[in-house]
């Protein structure tokens, strides 16, 4: 995402969602997740207060029902970015993603 000043927007960007997805995958390694599970987990990371967890990263908005649909596209873009940097790999047999063993 770009702003009017041609500066990258850090929030709700492929970079932000990609780093969050990478953190989820690294924490779960060697378990792999499909895109739907990553979308659900990302939602819970961002809105952890909804699940009686710590304070949410994003403010609670009353009209969030469609957020999962929007979030899916953002996460796909973030995963493509992380994949282009060889930080994650797609496992075609399982149609799942996991972090690369690069540590």
PyMOL commands that set and color helices and strands:
alter all, ss='L'
color gray80, all
select helices_A, chain A and resi 14-28+35-46+48-51+67-84
alter helices_A, ss='H'
color red, helices_A
select strands_A, chain A and resi 88-91+96-99
alter strands_A, ss='S'
color yellow, strands_A
deselect
rebuild
show_as cartoon
